[in-house]
Amino acid sequence: MNRRSWNWKEANLPSKLAEDLARRFEVEFYEAALAAEPASLDILVALGDLYAQEGLHEKGLQIDQRLVEIRPSEPKYFYNLACSHSLLGHIDPGLQALSRAFQLGYNKIEQLSADPDLENLKKDERFHRLLQEVSKKQRSEGKTARE
């Protein structure tokens, strides 16, 4: 009998199923990598992105909290933490994280305004006041730099 070995790569799966399985594999891969290297920024960032893509907001929040503990001066990590809190309806912690991101130098106001992850925060007047303060500060710093 001359039977050829089967290879999983040859499986003829519907594309949606193949994509779902690939994402699930990728999540499990990075979770295993994180268990082996719990302080790896690259792994944490990749896993946080995957959790966000998969709608695993509680897990994403845990990753974002770890990232700000490891790198407390990185504005992007606080921005991502604000997004996670917003997605979960945690308004006060979300606004605190966003405020901290601004304090650390986050300045992508246009991106922030268009980000659907922040929709819950955008419903709060404090969000708009925070944006006004940051915009005003940016304008005054811009004038000072040109003078």
Secondary structure as the mmCIF struct_conf table of DSSP 4:
data_model
#
loop_
_struct_conf.conf_type_id
_struct_conf.id
_struct_conf.beg_label_comp_id
_struct_conf.beg_label_asym_id
_struct_conf.beg_label_seq_id
_struct_conf.end_label_comp_id
_struct_conf.end_label_asym_id
_struct_conf.end_label_seq_id
HELX_LH_PP_P HELX_LH_PP_P1 ARG A 3 TRP A 6
HELX_RH_3T_P HELX_RH_3T_P1 TRP A 8 GLU A 10
HELX_RH_AL_P HELX_RH_AL_P1 SER A 15 ALA A 36
BEND BEND1 GLU A 37 GLU A 37
TURN_TY1_P TURN_TY1_P1 PRO A 38 ALA A 39
HELX_RH_AL_P HELX_RH_AL_P2 LEU A 41 GLU A 54
TURN_TY1_P TURN_TY1_P2 GLY A 55 GLY A 55
HELX_RH_AL_P HELX_RH_AL_P3 HIS A 57 ILE A 70
TURN_TY1_P TURN_TY1_P3 PRO A 72 SER A 73
HELX_RH_AL_P HELX_RH_AL_P4 PRO A 75 LEU A 87
TURN_TY1_P TURN_TY1_P4 LEU A 88 GLY A 89
HELX_RH_AL_P HELX_RH_AL_P5 ILE A 91 GLN A 103
TURN_TY1_P TURN_TY1_P5 LEU A 104 GLY A 105
HELX_RH_AL_P HELX_RH_AL_P6 ILE A 109 ALA A 114
HELX_RH_3T_P HELX_RH_3T_P2 PRO A 116 LEU A 118
HELX_RH_AL_P HELX_RH_AL_P7 GLU A 119 LYS A 122
TURN_TY1_P TURN_TY1_P6 LYS A 123 LYS A 123
BEND BEND2 ASP A 124 ASP A 124
HELX_RH_AL_P HELX_RH_AL_P8 GLU A 125 ARG A 146
#
